[in-house]
Every structure is written in structure tokens, then in C-alpha cells.
């Protein structure tokens, strides 16, 4: 049951992620929601939106959502502004669940000229199609910004989820939902006292071989993690309520060891890994700058 203190307005269960996203929070949502401020008094900010699991779970009336991944934000904007055209595009025969169609669509970004000639609707349809049919539902690009995940060989993927797209469209069309495509620090510049900011950056790798920063062509290394900590501190000083998710590494735990912050260890299910043996339960942390309320 959804709490009225969390969701101001009618909750729609069909408003949910339209993409499977590496690092997505759907499995961890019950744990995260326990610690979300009740109520969210002002504006909800999420500068690393990804698949949007927490946003769609809470469905706040007023939100500022952002991601540095231009293709991802284009998907959100097309669903909001050009849904009928997107549905019409995804209904075309070229978006079939076949290896030939998949690699033909995937390889469009090998030619910058060919890719740049695509409309915004075609770019969004391509990403949704690739995400639904690629191996393990993984969004990953190489250093040239080219989508490089192999074909998934699923029997019957739901490439065009009409009901979910229409529900997400209705939610995003509210004039109180703002979509941005910029650096995380710029995305939260307008956050003020009483606003809730959820930070879900690319995670600190748990080992030297575990690093996965291929969501766009820009990596998110430990220098970026430290810059994010500075932003966390700045938001705290402004009176914002801030929650951060990250790996349970010594580096992250040490970075946020300040007395005014609370670090909570949680168990999460990770289903995306190139090695099937490394999927399963892992430790993560939630960092809060506010007192924990009754759960």
C-alpha cells in the first residue's frame, strides 16, 4: 500500500521503469522507501535518474530529474512529448526480435552521419528496442560512444509496452516535472531547504575488475565520487534532505564517515554481471543526512 505522505496525488501502478538499467533500484526499493523522508515537503531531485525506479515508485508531484546520458534523457523527453510517434515507430517491422534486426539497429551509431540523421523519436525507439532485446537488458557503450552489448536471444521480449509508456507519458507531462541533461552539480543548483535529493551515481567498484562505467562515454571515477561528496555537503548546508546509494566499499564508507551523516548497510540483488556466478546478493550503503524516522 502506498502512503499518502509519500505520494501526493493519485498513484498509478503502471508508472514504472520503461528501461532495464544497470544499477537500477527496483530490487532495493522496499528498503530505500523505508528511509525516504515522510512527507516530501517540496521538490524531489534525482540528478542520476537512470531507469527512474524510485521516482516512479514515489511519483512526487514536483520533481527535477537529470542524467548526463543524452540518449537516456532523449527517451524521457520523447515519451513525454512525442508518444504517439514513438509508438508508431516501435510498431514497424524493423523492430523485430531477430539477430539480423538487432545488429542492424545496433550498428547505426558506427556511422556518426547515419546516426545523426535519425530523428529524436527514432533515437528513442532504437534505445528502447536495443534495451529490450540485448543481452541481460544492459545499456553499455564503448569509449567511442557506440552501443556494444550483444544480442540477447530472448523468446518473446515486450519491446512495445503500450500501457507503461502511456502511464509514464501522463506522469511526465505534468508541468511540475522538469527534465535536464547536464552535470549532476548543475542539476541540483536550485535545490533549497526542505527539498529531497536522491543521489544514485555510478557505484564505486568493489574490485579492480568490477568497474562498470559504460553508461555513457564519461567515466565516473573516485575523483567524481569526491566531487559528489562535496555536493552532498553543500546540499546538507543548504538544509536539503539527502540520501545517497553506493557500494559498501571502504572508500565510500570513509568518504561519508562525518558525524552528521548516517550510513546504513543494505543487501541488494544484482542481476547484471557478465559473469553469472557474480550475480546475486551484495552489500550496498545508504547515506542519510537526516534523522531516521519510524519505518
PASEBA-1860 file (N, C-alpha, C; in nm, 3 decimals):
! residues 295
1> XXXXXXXX> 0.085/-0.120/0.000/0.000/0.000/0.000/0.088/0.124/0.000 ~ 0.057/0.220/-0.085/0.135/0.342/-0.094/0.086/0.443/0.008 ~ 0.181/0.513/0.071/0.146/0.610/0.174/0.117/0.746/0.113 ~ 0.008/0.812/0.159/-0.025/0.945/0.110/0.080/1.048/0.147 ~ 0.161/1.016/0.249/0.267/1.110/0.287/0.383/1.103/0.188 ~ 0.393/0.995/0.115/0.498/0.982/0.014/0.450/1.029/-0.122 ~ 0.328/1.000/-0.156/0.278/1.028/-0.290/0.160/1.123/-0.279 ~ 0.179/1.245/-0.320/0.071/1.344/-0.317/0.005/1.344/-0.453
9> XXXXXXXX> -0.111/1.284/-0.461/-0.177/1.267/-0.588/-0.210/1.120/-0.609 ~ -0.284/1.090/-0.712/-0.327/0.952/-0.736/-0.210/0.868/-0.785 ~ -0.185/0.757/-0.715/-0.076/0.667/-0.751/-0.119/0.576/-0.866 ~ -0.035/0.566/-0.969/-0.063/0.481/-1.084/0.041/0.369/-1.090 ~ 0.003/0.244/-1.065/0.099/0.133/-1.063/0.164/0.107/-1.198 ~ 0.106/0.159/-1.306/0.167/0.141/-1.439/0.281/0.238/-1.465 ~ 0.296/0.338/-1.378/0.410/0.429/-1.391/0.531/0.359/-1.331 ~ 0.612/0.301/-1.417/0.728/0.225/-1.373/0.836/0.232/-1.481
17> XXXXXXXX> 0.959/0.188/-1.450/1.068/0.200/-1.548/1.034/0.136/-1.682 ~ 1.065/0.209/-1.789/1.043/0.158/-1.924/1.171/0.101/-1.983 ~ 1.282/0.112/-1.909/1.409/0.054/-1.948/1.467/-0.025/-1.831 ~ 1.538/-0.133/-1.861/1.616/-0.201/-1.759/1.752/-0.132/-1.754 ~ 1.794/-0.091/-1.636/1.913/-0.007/-1.625/2.013/-0.070/-1.529 ~ 2.138/-0.080/-1.573/2.243/-0.131/-1.484/2.251/-0.041/-1.361 ~ 2.246/-0.101/-1.242/2.244/-0.021/-1.121/2.105/0.022/-1.081 ~ 2.003/-0.023/-1.155/1.866/0.015/-1.124/1.824/-0.031/-0.984
25> XXXXXXXX> 1.725/0.038/-0.927/1.691/0.019/-0.787/1.562/-0.058/-0.763 ~ 1.508/-0.124/-0.861/1.379/-0.190/-0.841/1.386/-0.296/-0.730 ~ 1.497/-0.372/-0.725/1.508/-0.477/-0.624/1.525/-0.421/-0.484 ~ 1.582/-0.301/-0.474/1.613/-0.242/-0.345/1.505/-0.144/-0.297 ~ 1.403/-0.122/-0.378/1.303/-0.021/-0.347/1.239/-0.036/-0.208 ~ 1.197/-0.155/-0.167/1.134/-0.166/-0.035/1.225/-0.114/0.077 ~ 1.355/-0.137/0.064/1.449/-0.090/0.166/1.469/0.061/0.158 ~ 1.482/0.113/0.036/1.504/0.257/0.019/1.384/0.336/0.069
33> XXXXXXXX> 1.263/0.290/0.034/1.141/0.364/0.069/1.126/0.378/0.221 ~ 1.180/0.282/0.297/1.175/0.291/0.443/1.237/0.421/0.494 ~ 1.339/0.467/0.422/1.419/0.580/0.473/1.392/0.711/0.400 ~ 1.299/0.711/0.306/1.262/0.835/0.236/1.190/0.926/0.335 ~ 1.224/1.057/0.338/1.155/1.149/0.431/1.004/1.146/0.409 ~ 0.931/1.152/0.517/0.785/1.147/0.511/0.730/1.270/0.584 ~ 0.663/1.361/0.515/0.642/1.363/0.370/0.757/1.432/0.297 ~ 0.758/1.418/0.163/0.846/1.501/0.080/0.777/1.636/0.068
41> XXXXXXXX> 0.828/1.736/0.138/0.754/1.861/0.153/0.757/1.950/0.030 ~ 0.865/1.947/-0.043/0.879/2.043/-0.152/0.910/1.971/-0.284 ~ 1.032/1.984/-0.334/1.068/1.928/-0.465/1.159/1.807/-0.449 ~ 1.135/1.706/-0.532/1.218/1.586/-0.538/1.323/1.606/-0.647 ~ 1.450/1.582/-0.615/1.558/1.592/-0.712/1.625/1.456/-0.728 ~ 1.650/1.418/-0.853/1.729/1.297/-0.878/1.822/1.324/-0.996 ~ 1.948/1.361/-0.968/2.041/1.400/-1.075/2.105/1.285/-1.151 ~ 2.084/1.160/-1.105/2.130/1.041/-1.179/2.007/0.952/-1.200
49> XXXXXXXX> 1.919/0.991/-1.290/1.788/0.927/-1.295/1.791/0.782/-1.341 ~ 1.878/0.748/-1.438/1.883/0.610/-1.485/1.745/0.560/-1.526 ~ 1.705/0.444/-1.475/1.575/0.388/-1.508/1.459/0.452/-1.434 ~ 1.488/0.531/-1.330/1.383/0.606/-1.261/1.300/0.526/-1.164 ~ 1.355/0.417/-1.109/1.274/0.329/-1.024/1.216/0.401/-0.902 ~ 1.298/0.480/-0.831/1.247/0.546/-0.711/1.150/0.660/-0.748 ~ 1.184/0.736/-0.851/1.093/0.841/-0.897/0.955/0.784/-0.925 ~ 0.949/0.675/-1.001/0.820/0.618/-1.040/0.750/0.548/-0.923
57> XXXXXXXX> 0.827/0.502/-0.825/0.767/0.444/-0.705/0.700/0.552/-0.620 ~ 0.765/0.667/-0.608/0.713/0.774/-0.524/0.613/0.863/-0.599 ~ 0.638/0.884/-0.727/0.555/0.971/-0.811/0.530/1.107/-0.743 ~ 0.636/1.178/-0.705/0.617/1.309/-0.641/0.550/1.407/-0.736 ~ 0.476/1.499/-0.678/0.406/1.599/-0.759/0.503/1.693/-0.829 ~ 0.615/1.724/-0.764/0.710/1.819/-0.820/0.849/1.756/-0.817 ~ 0.915/1.752/-0.933/1.045/1.685/-0.940/1.134/1.749/-1.045 ~ 1.264/1.742/-1.018/1.367/1.779/-1.115/1.453/1.656/-1.136
65> XXXXXXXX> 1.448/1.601/-1.257/1.523/1.478/-1.284/1.624/1.503/-1.395 ~ 1.738/1.437/-1.385/1.852/1.466/-1.472/1.935/1.341/-1.494 ~ 2.006/1.340/-1.604/2.110/1.241/-1.627/2.207/1.298/-1.729 ~ 2.335/1.260/-1.717/2.434/1.307/-1.814/2.426/1.231/-1.945 ~ 2.352/1.119/-1.945/2.339/1.037/-2.065/2.233/1.100/-2.158 ~ 2.280/1.158/-2.267/2.192/1.231/-2.358/2.087/1.139/-2.421 ~ 2.126/1.019/-2.459/2.030/0.926/-2.520/1.920/0.887/-2.423 ~ 1.957/0.868/-2.297/1.858/0.834/-2.196/1.757/0.946/-2.177
73> XXXXXXXX> 1.806/1.068/-2.159/1.715/1.181/-2.139/1.631/1.206/-2.264 ~ 1.688/1.180/-2.381/1.607/1.191/-2.503/1.488/1.095/-2.498 ~ 1.508/0.973/-2.443/1.397/0.878/-2.430/1.286/0.936/-2.341 ~ 1.325/0.991/-2.229/1.226/1.051/-2.139/1.150/1.163/-2.210 ~ 1.223/1.249/-2.282/1.159/1.363/-2.348/1.066/1.318/-2.460 ~ 1.108/1.217/-2.536/1.024/1.168/-2.645/0.897/1.103/-2.590 ~ 0.909/1.026/-2.482/0.791/0.967/-2.420/0.696/1.076/-2.372 ~ 0.751/1.183/-2.320/0.668/1.295/-2.272/0.605/1.373/-2.387
81> XXXXXXXX> 0.682/1.403/-2.491/0.640/1.499/-2.592/0.590/1.438/-2.723 ~ 0.632/1.314/-2.754/0.602/1.257/-2.887/0.565/1.109/-2.875 ~ 0.478/1.078/-2.780/0.450/0.937/-2.753/0.385/0.866/-2.871 ~ 0.286/0.927/-2.935/0.219/0.860/-3.047/0.317/0.827/-3.159 ~ 0.406/0.921/-3.188/0.508/0.898/-3.292/0.602/0.786/-3.251 ~ 0.638/0.779/-3.121/0.726/0.673/-3.072/0.658/0.536/-3.085 ~ 0.532/0.527/-3.046/0.458/0.400/-3.056/0.447/0.357/-3.202 ~ 0.419/0.452/-3.289/0.411/0.421/-3.432/0.545/0.370/-3.484
89> XXXXXXXX> 0.654/0.432/-3.440/0.787/0.391/-3.484/0.821/0.250/-3.435 ~ 0.796/0.224/-3.307/0.827/0.093/-3.250/0.740/-0.018/-3.305 ~ 0.631/0.018/-3.371/0.540/-0.082/-3.431/0.588/-0.128/-3.568 ~ 0.691/-0.067/-3.620/0.741/-0.101/-3.754/0.813/-0.235/-3.753 ~ 0.813/-0.301/-3.870/0.870/-0.434/-3.883/1.019/-0.441/-3.852 ~ 1.089/-0.329/-3.865/1.234/-0.331/-3.843/1.271/-0.355/-3.696 ~ 1.172/-0.339/-3.605/1.198/-0.362/-3.463/1.152/-0.502/-3.423 ~ 1.202/-0.602/-3.492/1.166/-0.741/-3.462/1.275/-0.805/-3.378
97> XXXXXXXX> 1.238/-0.910/-3.307/1.332/-0.978/-3.219/1.413/-1.081/-3.297 ~ 1.502/-1.030/-3.382/1.589/-1.119/-3.459/1.731/-1.066/-3.452 ~ 1.826/-1.156/-3.465/1.966/-1.117/-3.458/2.002/-1.020/-3.569 ~ 1.947/-1.043/-3.687/1.978/-0.956/-3.800/1.926/-0.812/-3.775 ~ 1.801/-0.802/-3.729/1.745/-0.670/-3.700/1.822/-0.602/-3.587 ~ 1.857/-0.681/-3.486/1.925/-0.625/-3.370/2.059/-0.562/-3.409 ~ 2.143/-0.639/-3.479/2.275/-0.585/-3.512/2.268/-0.473/-3.615 ~ 2.167/-0.479/-3.702/2.149/-0.368/-3.795/2.117/-0.239/-3.721
105> XXXXXXXX> 2.030/-0.250/-3.619/1.993/-0.133/-3.540/2.109/-0.090/-3.450 ~ 2.177/-0.187/-3.391/2.288/-0.153/-3.301/2.399/-0.080/-3.373 ~ 2.425/-0.120/-3.498/2.540/-0.067/-3.572/2.516/0.071/-3.632 ~ 2.397/0.127/-3.612/2.371/0.260/-3.667/2.466/0.365/-3.613 ~ 2.509/0.349/-3.488/2.598/0.451/-3.432/2.745/0.430/-3.470 ~ 2.772/0.329/-3.554/2.910/0.313/-3.606/2.938/0.419/-3.713 ~ 2.833/0.474/-3.769/2.846/0.583/-3.865/2.780/0.706/-3.804 ~ 2.862/0.802/-3.763/2.806/0.920/-3.697/2.706/0.994/-3.787
113> XXXXXXXX> 2.737/0.998/-3.916/2.647/1.069/-4.007/2.512/1.000/-4.012 ~ 2.514/0.866/-4.022/2.388/0.790/-4.028/2.310/0.806/-3.897 ~ 2.381/0.800/-3.785/2.313/0.813/-3.656/2.255/0.954/-3.638 ~ 2.331/1.054/-3.675/2.286/1.192/-3.657/2.167/1.226/-3.746 ~ 2.148/1.148/-3.853/2.032/1.171/-3.940/1.902/1.114/-3.882 ~ 1.914/1.035/-3.776/1.795/0.982/-3.710/1.721/1.095/-3.639 ~ 1.589/1.087/-3.638/1.511/1.184/-3.561/1.522/1.150/-3.413 ~ 1.477/1.241/-3.327/1.480/1.215/-3.183/1.390/1.095/-3.150
121> XXXXXXXX> 1.278/1.081/-3.220/1.188/0.967/-3.199/1.257/0.838/-3.239 ~ 1.327/0.838/-3.353/1.399/0.717/-3.398/1.511/0.681/-3.302 ~ 1.579/0.779/-3.246/1.684/0.751/-3.149/1.627/0.688/-3.022 ~ 1.514/0.740/-2.977/1.450/0.685/-2.857/1.401/0.543/-2.883 ~ 1.338/0.520/-2.999/1.289/0.387/-3.033/1.405/0.287/-3.041 ~ 1.515/0.332/-3.097/1.634/0.245/-3.108/1.683/0.200/-2.971 ~ 1.693/0.294/-2.876/1.743/0.260/-2.743/1.646/0.168/-2.670 ~ 1.517/0.194/-2.679/1.419/0.107/-2.615/1.426/-0.033/-2.675
129> XXXXXXXX> 1.432/-0.041/-2.808/1.440/-0.170/-2.876/1.567/-0.247/-2.836 ~ 1.681/-0.180/-2.839/1.807/-0.246/-2.803/1.805/-0.291/-2.657 ~ 1.751/-0.208/-2.569/1.744/-0.242/-2.428/1.657/-0.365/-2.403 ~ 1.549/-0.378/-2.478/1.457/-0.491/-2.459/1.509/-0.621/-2.520 ~ 1.599/-0.610/-2.617/1.642/-0.729/-2.691/1.790/-0.763/-2.672 ~ 1.865/-0.677/-2.605/2.008/-0.705/-2.589/2.033/-0.801/-2.473 ~ 2.153/-0.848/-2.460/2.191/-0.944/-2.356/2.175/-0.882/-2.218 ~ 2.093/-0.944/-2.135/2.074/-0.905/-1.996/2.018/-0.764/-1.978
137> XXXXXXXX> 1.959/-0.708/-2.081/1.898/-0.576/-2.069/1.995/-0.470/-2.025 ~ 2.112/-0.467/-2.084/2.221/-0.382/-2.037/2.245/-0.265/-2.130 ~ 2.247/-0.143/-2.075/2.287/-0.027/-2.155/2.436/-0.006/-2.133 ~ 2.513/-0.021/-2.242/2.658/-0.001/-2.230/2.712/0.048/-2.364 ~ 2.800/0.147/-2.357/2.867/0.196/-2.477/3.017/0.185/-2.457 ~ 3.091/0.180/-2.568/3.237/0.176/-2.560/3.293/0.318/-2.555 ~ 3.426/0.329/-2.563/3.491/0.460/-2.549/3.457/0.555/-2.663 ~ 3.406/0.502/-2.775/3.363/0.585/-2.887/3.214/0.623/-2.878
145> XXXXXXXX> 3.151/0.580/-2.769/3.009/0.610/-2.752/2.918/0.519/-2.832 ~ 2.968/0.401/-2.871/2.890/0.307/-2.952/2.830/0.197/-2.864 ~ 2.702/0.172/-2.883/2.634/0.065/-2.809/2.700/-0.068/-2.845 ~ 2.745/-0.144/-2.745/2.824/-0.262/-2.778/2.783/-0.389/-2.703 ~ 2.656/-0.399/-2.667/2.606/-0.520/-2.600/2.557/-0.619/-2.705 ~ 2.588/-0.749/-2.689/2.543/-0.847/-2.788/2.393/-0.875/-2.779 ~ 2.343/-0.945/-2.880/2.202/-0.983/-2.889/2.164/-1.075/-2.773 ~ 2.043/-1.059/-2.720/2.002/-1.131/-2.601/1.939/-1.267/-2.623
153> XXXXXXXX> 1.885/-1.293/-2.740/1.823/-1.422/-2.773/1.703/-1.455/-2.681 ~ 1.624/-1.355/-2.647/1.503/-1.380/-2.570/1.393/-1.430/-2.663 ~ 1.304/-1.514/-2.611/1.200/-1.572/-2.694/1.092/-1.471/-2.732 ~ 1.048/-1.394/-2.635/0.936/-1.304/-2.662/0.946/-1.176/-2.577 ~ 1.045/-1.091/-2.604/1.059/-0.968/-2.524/0.946/-0.871/-2.553 ~ 0.906/-0.796/-2.451/0.798/-0.698/-2.465/0.859/-0.565/-2.512 ~ 0.882/-0.556/-2.642/0.951/-0.440/-2.698/0.865/-0.314/-2.686 ~ 0.736/-0.326/-2.711/0.646/-0.210/-2.705/0.544/-0.232/-2.593
161> XXXXXXXX> 0.573/-0.176/-2.476/0.482/-0.187/-2.361/0.394/-0.062/-2.361 ~ 0.286/-0.070/-2.436/0.199/0.043/-2.459/0.145/0.104/-2.329 ~ 0.098/0.020/-2.239/0.034/0.068/-2.116/0.132/0.145/-2.029 ~ 0.254/0.092/-2.014/0.355/0.159/-1.932/0.397/0.291/-1.996 ~ 0.421/0.291/-2.127/0.462/0.415/-2.194/0.356/0.523/-2.180 ~ 0.230/0.487/-2.191/0.123/0.587/-2.180/0.112/0.639/-2.037 ~ 0.131/0.551/-1.939/0.125/0.595/-1.799/0.242/0.688/-1.766 ~ 0.361/0.653/-1.813/0.479/0.737/-1.790/0.462/0.871/-1.860
169> XXXXXXXX> 0.407/0.869/-1.981/0.380/0.992/-2.055/0.291/1.086/-1.974 ~ 0.184/1.032/-1.918/0.090/1.114/-1.842/0.156/1.176/-1.720 ~ 0.243/1.097/-1.653/0.312/1.149/-1.536/0.413/1.258/-1.573 ~ 0.493/1.233/-1.678/0.598/1.328/-1.716/0.543/1.457/-1.774 ~ 0.420/1.454/-1.824/0.362/1.573/-1.887/0.318/1.679/-1.786 ~ 0.321/1.645/-1.658/0.289/1.747/-1.558/0.389/1.862/-1.572 ~ 0.339/1.984/-1.559/0.428/2.099/-1.575/0.518/2.119/-1.453 ~ 0.503/2.033/-1.352/0.589/2.040/-1.234/0.702/1.937/-1.238
177> XXXXXXXX> 0.716/1.866/-1.350/0.824/1.769/-1.367/0.923/1.826/-1.468 ~ 1.046/1.851/-1.425/1.148/1.912/-1.511/1.253/1.808/-1.548 ~ 1.285/1.802/-1.678/1.386/1.709/-1.729/1.512/1.785/-1.770 ~ 1.629/1.739/-1.720/1.755/1.804/-1.751/1.855/1.703/-1.804 ~ 1.954/1.754/-1.877/2.063/1.671/-1.931/2.193/1.749/-1.910 ~ 2.247/1.740/-1.789/2.367/1.817/-1.757/2.442/1.752/-1.641 ~ 2.547/1.816/-1.595/2.626/1.767/-1.484/2.541/1.761/-1.358 ~ 2.568/1.662/-1.272/2.485/1.644/-1.153/2.485/1.767/-1.062
185> XXXXXXXX> 2.599/1.835/-1.053/2.606/1.952/-0.965/2.517/2.065/-1.015 ~ 2.512/2.084/-1.147/2.425/2.187/-1.203/2.278/2.150/-1.184 ~ 2.249/2.020/-1.189/2.110/1.975/-1.181/2.046/2.003/-1.046 ~ 2.129/2.017/-0.941/2.073/2.040/-0.807/2.099/2.183/-0.757 ~ 2.141/2.271/-0.846/2.172/2.408/-0.806/2.053/2.480/-0.743 ~ 1.934/2.448/-0.789/1.815/2.518/-0.739/1.755/2.453/-0.615 ~ 1.813/2.341/-0.569/1.759/2.272/-0.452/1.773/2.361/-0.329 ~ 1.669/2.365/-0.248/1.666/2.454/-0.132/1.619/2.378/-0.008
193> XXXXXXXX> 1.619/2.448/0.102/1.581/2.388/0.230/1.446/2.317/0.219 ~ 1.444/2.193/0.267/1.321/2.115/0.266/1.304/2.025/0.145 ~ 1.382/2.048/0.039/1.376/1.961/-0.078/1.444/1.828/-0.046 ~ 1.403/1.722/-0.117/1.465/1.591/-0.100/1.546/1.558/-0.225 ~ 1.673/1.523/-0.204/1.764/1.490/-0.314/1.809/1.345/-0.299 ~ 1.783/1.265/-0.401/1.829/1.125/-0.401/1.944/1.113/-0.501 ~ 2.060/1.074/-0.451/2.180/1.060/-0.532/2.210/0.912/-0.554 ~ 2.206/0.870/-0.679/2.233/0.730/-0.714/2.335/0.727/-0.827
201> XXXXXXXX> 2.461/0.760/-0.797/2.563/0.771/-0.901/2.611/0.634/-0.947 ~ 2.689/0.629/-1.055/2.760/0.504/-1.085/2.841/0.463/-0.961 ~ 2.834/0.337/-0.925/2.889/0.292/-0.798/3.041/0.283/-0.800 ~ 3.098/0.304/-0.681/3.241/0.277/-0.662/3.264/0.127/-0.681 ~ 3.360/0.087/-0.768/3.379/-0.056/-0.793/3.427/-0.130/-0.668 ~ 3.373/-0.250/-0.649/3.411/-0.329/-0.532/3.544/-0.399/-0.550 ~ 3.595/-0.401/-0.674/3.727/-0.457/-0.702/3.780/-0.391/-0.828 ~ 3.907/-0.411/-0.857/3.968/-0.351/-0.975/3.904/-0.401/-1.103
209> XXXXXXXX> 3.851/-0.522/-1.102/3.791/-0.579/-1.223/3.641/-0.557/-1.230 ~ 3.583/-0.496/-1.125/3.438/-0.481/-1.119/3.389/-0.349/-1.176 ~ 3.482/-0.263/-1.217/3.442/-0.130/-1.261/3.352/-0.138/-1.383 ~ 3.239/-0.067/-1.376/3.149/-0.059/-1.491/3.099/0.083/-1.501 ~ 3.156/0.159/-1.593/3.116/0.299/-1.608/3.071/0.326/-1.750 ~ 3.020/0.223/-1.817/2.986/0.238/-1.957/2.846/0.285/-1.986 ~ 2.783/0.364/-1.898/2.650/0.415/-1.926/2.657/0.529/-2.028 ~ 2.768/0.598/-2.034/2.794/0.695/-2.139/2.945/0.700/-2.158
217> XXXXXXXX> 2.993/0.791/-2.242/3.136/0.791/-2.273/3.218/0.853/-2.161 ~ 3.155/0.908/-2.059/3.227/0.969/-1.948/3.230/0.875/-1.829 ~ 3.351/0.841/-1.783/3.362/0.755/-1.666/3.328/0.831/-1.539 ~ 3.303/0.759/-1.430/3.274/0.820/-1.301/3.371/0.758/-1.202 ~ 3.490/0.820/-1.191/3.596/0.763/-1.109/3.590/0.818/-0.967 ~ 3.694/0.791/-0.889/3.692/0.833/-0.748/3.705/0.985/-0.733 ~ 3.765/1.051/-0.829/3.764/1.197/-0.826/3.621/1.249/-0.835 ~ 3.540/1.186/-0.919/3.400/1.224/-0.932/3.322/1.190/-0.804
225> XXXXXXXX> 3.355/1.076/-0.742/3.291/1.041/-0.615/3.321/1.146/-0.509 ~ 3.444/1.196/-0.508/3.481/1.300/-0.411/3.411/1.432/-0.443 ~ 3.396/1.462/-0.571/3.323/1.583/-0.610/3.175/1.571/-0.570 ~ 3.121/1.451/-0.582/2.983/1.428/-0.540/2.970/1.445/-0.388 ~ 3.069/1.401/-0.312/3.066/1.420/-0.166/3.064/1.570/-0.133 ~ 3.138/1.650/-0.206/3.137/1.795/-0.184/2.996/1.852/-0.210 ~ 2.929/1.799/-0.312/2.793/1.843/-0.341/2.697/1.797/-0.232 ~ 2.718/1.677/-0.181/2.637/1.625/-0.070/2.649/1.720/0.049
233> XXXXXXXX> 2.773/1.761/0.080/2.797/1.853/0.192/2.727/1.987/0.168 ~ 2.736/2.036/0.044/2.675/2.166/0.011/2.523/2.160/0.025 ~ 2.463/2.051/-0.019/2.317/2.034/-0.006/2.277/2.024/0.141 ~ 2.359/1.958/0.220/2.334/1.947/0.364/2.333/2.086/0.429 ~ 2.432/2.167/0.392/2.441/2.302/0.449/2.322/2.389/0.407 ~ 2.266/2.359/0.290/2.151/2.435/0.241/2.021/2.396/0.309 ~ 2.023/2.286/0.383/1.902/2.241/0.450/1.822/2.140/0.372 ~ 1.879/2.086/0.265/1.813/1.980/0.188/1.823/1.848/0.264
241> XXXXXXXX> 1.727/1.761/0.243/1.738/1.624/0.292/1.796/1.540/0.179 ~ 1.904/1.469/0.209/1.980/1.400/0.104/1.997/1.252/0.139 ~ 1.972/1.168/0.041/2.000/1.025/0.051/2.090/0.985/-0.064 ~ 2.193/0.907/-0.036/2.283/0.857/-0.140/2.291/0.706/-0.133 ~ 2.292/0.641/-0.250/2.316/0.497/-0.262/2.456/0.477/-0.320 ~ 2.526/0.376/-0.272/2.657/0.345/-0.331/2.703/0.207/-0.284 ~ 2.818/0.166/-0.333/2.877/0.039/-0.293/2.922/0.047/-0.147 ~ 2.923/-0.067/-0.083/2.972/-0.074/0.055/3.123/-0.099/0.054
249> XXXXXXXX> 3.197/-0.002/-0.001/3.344/-0.014/-0.006/3.405/0.070/0.106 ~ 3.529/0.038/0.141/3.599/0.116/0.243/3.609/0.262/0.200 ~ 3.630/0.284/0.070/3.644/0.421/0.019/3.517/0.502/0.045 ~ 3.402/0.447/0.012/3.276/0.519/0.029/3.244/0.536/0.177 ~ 3.262/0.433/0.256/3.233/0.443/0.399/3.322/0.547/0.465 ~ 3.447/0.555/0.423/3.539/0.655/0.479/3.501/0.795/0.432 ~ 3.457/0.806/0.306/3.423/0.935/0.248/3.306/1.001/0.322 ~ 3.212/0.920/0.370/3.090/0.973/0.433/3.086/0.945/0.584
257> XXXXXXXX> 3.201/0.936/0.647/3.205/0.900/0.789/3.175/1.017/0.882 ~ 3.142/1.135/0.827/3.111/1.252/0.908/3.004/1.221/1.012 ~ 3.017/1.283/1.130/2.925/1.254/1.240/2.780/1.290/1.207 ~ 2.762/1.391/1.118/2.624/1.436/1.089/2.551/1.345/0.991 ~ 2.622/1.245/0.936/2.561/1.154/0.840/2.543/1.015/0.899 ~ 2.440/0.946/0.852/2.413/0.809/0.895/2.437/0.715/0.778 ~ 2.517/0.611/0.799/2.545/0.511/0.696/2.472/0.382/0.732 ~ 2.388/0.336/0.642/2.309/0.215/0.664/2.350/0.111/0.560
265> XXXXXXXX> 2.388/-0.007/0.606/2.423/-0.115/0.513/2.299/-0.194/0.477 ~ 2.280/-0.216/0.347/2.164/-0.291/0.299/2.209/-0.400/0.204 ~ 2.127/-0.500/0.189/2.156/-0.611/0.096/2.076/-0.590/-0.031 ~ 2.143/-0.596/-0.145/2.077/-0.574/-0.273/2.100/-0.692/-0.365 ~ 2.005/-0.712/-0.457/2.019/-0.816/-0.558/2.075/-0.753/-0.683 ~ 2.183/-0.809/-0.733/2.243/-0.760/-0.857/2.227/-0.866/-0.964 ~ 2.151/-0.833/-1.069/2.123/-0.931/-1.175/2.206/-0.906/-1.300 ~ 2.280/-0.793/-1.304/2.359/-0.761/-1.423/2.506/-0.779/-1.393
273> XXXXXXXX> 2.568/-0.878/-1.456/2.711/-0.900/-1.450/2.746/-0.994/-1.565 ~ 2.858/-0.967/-1.631/2.898/-1.052/-1.743/2.926/-1.195/-1.696 ~ 2.960/-1.211/-1.567/2.984/-1.342/-1.508/2.863/-1.380/-1.424 ~ 2.789/-1.482/-1.468/2.666/-1.520/-1.398/2.691/-1.559/-1.253 ~ 2.811/-1.610/-1.223/2.844/-1.651/-1.088/2.856/-1.533/-0.993 ~ 2.874/-1.413/-1.048/2.891/-1.294/-0.964/2.761/-1.216/-0.947 ~ 2.651/-1.270/-1.001/2.522/-1.209/-0.975/2.468/-1.261/-0.842 ~ 2.379/-1.185/-0.780/2.323/-1.230/-0.654/2.322/-1.118/-0.552
281> XXXXXXXX> 2.329/-1.154/-0.423/2.321/-1.056/-0.316/2.455/-0.988/-0.292 ~ 2.450/-0.856/-0.278/2.570/-0.778/-0.250/2.537/-0.674/-0.144 ~ 2.641/-0.626/-0.075/2.624/-0.520/0.024/2.631/-0.384/-0.044 ~ 2.537/-0.297/-0.008/2.540/-0.159/-0.052/2.517/-0.070/0.069 ~ 2.534/0.061/0.052/2.508/0.152/0.161/2.409/0.260/0.119 ~ 2.331/0.307/0.214/2.253/0.428/0.202/2.313/0.528/0.300 ~ 2.337/0.650/0.253/2.390/0.756/0.338/2.283/0.862/0.351 ~ 2.248/0.899/0.474/2.145/0.998/0.500/2.201/1.114/0.580
289> XXXXXXX> 2.150/1.233/0.555/2.192/1.349/0.634/2.080/1.394/0.728 ~ 1.979/1.311/0.748/1.866/1.346/0.834/1.837/1.229/0.926 ~ 1.763/1.259/1.030/1.730/1.157/1.128/1.636/1.053/1.067 ~ 1.659/0.929/1.103/1.574/0.820/1.054/1.441/0.823/1.127 ~ 1.332/0.825/1.049/1.200/0.825/1.109/1.155/0.682/1.132 ~ 1.045/0.668/1.203/0.990/0.533/1.224/0.963/0.469/1.090 ~ 1.012/0.348/1.069/0.997/0.279/0.941/0.863/0.208/0.932
END
